[in-house]
């Protein structure tokens, strides 16, 4: 199977990957805590025209990617909190393409950077305080038809962060921005 390197610059997520050791869990928490700053650096100095450029032909714009990250990671924090309060809870999925087409996506990326700052500060504090047993708790994702353990979800969002960051940094490199 051929992967489009523009669409999957760091490769696809390996399903079922779990942060299985205390060291890996701590590393994931550090990565997620640092992500808003990395994204802010990747976006620094881009003009509105550059932010409105798609990261690949047929792909979302940098603006849409940034707002998607805020939408996705807000949902992630809520999913973690729901799972911690009700192990195995069925979560509410959201149509990410439809969300990326709504009016708020025209806002400056600074709006989503502010959201990501707060969400990641709260999320990393939550993750840091979780017990081993809590990382084994899960939520049920109806679109995937399966339970997702929180240690697996954490790895997925580490990948998700790096995946979309690479879309933006890759575009900047290709365009010489």
N, C-alpha and C positions, 0 to 999 in steps of 0.2 A: 504494500500500500504506500503510495507516494504522498508525502506531507508537503503542503505548500509552506516553504520557510518564511514567507511573509505573514501567513496566518498563524503558524505555530513556530515562532522563532526559537523557542526553548524546548520544542517537542510537545507531544501530548502528555496530559496528566496520566500517570500510571494508576489505574483504578485500584483501590484498596490499600494504597500506601498509608501507613500509620506511623505517627511519631511514637516509636516503641520504647525509647529509653528516656530516662530523666534528662540526659544531656540533649537529646534531639528535641524534646519538648521545650526546654529552655532556649535552644537555638531558634525554634519556630516562633516563640514569644518575642525574642529579640528582633527577628526579621519583620514580624507584623508590627511591632512598635516603631521600627525605623521606616516603614514603607511610606507614610505620608511625606516625610522629608525627602526621600528618594524621588517620589513623584513630583514634588514641588521643584526639585533640581532639574528633572527632565523637562519640565514645562517652562522653566525660567527663560525669559527673553523671547518667547514665541509671539509673533504678531497674531491678530485675529484671523488673518487669512491663513496662516500656518496652522492655527488651532482648528480651523475649519477644513483642513485637508484630510482626506482619508489616509489611514496608515497603510492601506493597500487598495488596489482597484476593487471596488465593490464592498469595501470594508467600512466600518464606522470611522467617523472623523475623530481626531484627537479630543475634541470637545465631548463627543458622545462617549468615547472610551472613559474619559475622566468622570463624567456624570454616572456612567454605568458602574464604575468602581465604587462610588459613594452609595448608589442604590444597592449593589450587591453586598457590600460589606456592612451596611446598616442591617440588611436582612440577615446576614451571618450572625451578627451580635445578638439579634433577637432570637434566632434559631438556637443559639447556644443557651441563652437564658431560659427559653421554653424547655429545652431538653433537660437542663439542670433541675428544673422544677417539676417536670413530668416526663420521666424517661420513656422514650419510644413515641413521643407525641408526633402526630401527623402535622407537618408544616404546610404552610400555604405557599405554593410556588408562585412565581410572577413571570409574566411574558417579557423577557428582557428586551427583545427587539421593539415591542410596542412601547415600553417605558422609554427607550432611547429615541422615540419619535414624538414624545410629548413636549408641550410648550416650554417646560422648565429646562429642557436641554439646551436652550438658546442662551441661558445665563452664562456669565463669565465662569471659567473653570475655578476661579477663587472661591465660589460658593461651595463647590464640592470638595475643594481642598480643606476648607474650614470644617466641613462635616467629617471628612476622613481624619483630621487631627483629633477631634473629640471621640469619634467611634473607635479609633485605634488605641487611644489612651485608655478608654474604658475597657475595650476588648482585651488588651494586653494585661491590664490589671486583673480582669476576671480570669484569664488563662493562667496567669502567674499564681493565683490563689487556689486553683483547682487541684483536687486530690487525684491520685492514680485511679481510684474507683470512678470519679466523676468523668475522667477522660474516656472511660469505657461506656458511659451513657450515650444515648443516641436519639436521633429524631428520624421519623419516617418521611422519605421524600416520595410523594406519589408519582411524580414524573418518571423517576428511576425505578419505582416499585420496590424499594429496599430501604432498610434501616442504614443510617450513616452514623458511625461512632464519632464522637467528638474529636478523638485523636486523629481519625481519618479526615474529618472535616477541616481540622486545623492545617493539615498538610495540603489539602486541596486549596485552601485560601492562600497559603504560602506560594503555591504554584500559580494561582490566579493572579496574585500581585505581580510576580515576576513576569508572567506571560504578557500582561497588558503593559507593564513598564517597558518590556522589550519591543512592543509595537511602537511605542512613542520614541524610544531611543534609536531604534532601527530606522524609523522614518527620518529622524534628524540626521543620522549618519548618511543615509542614502541621498538626502537632499542637500547636505552640507550646511545645515542650520546649526 
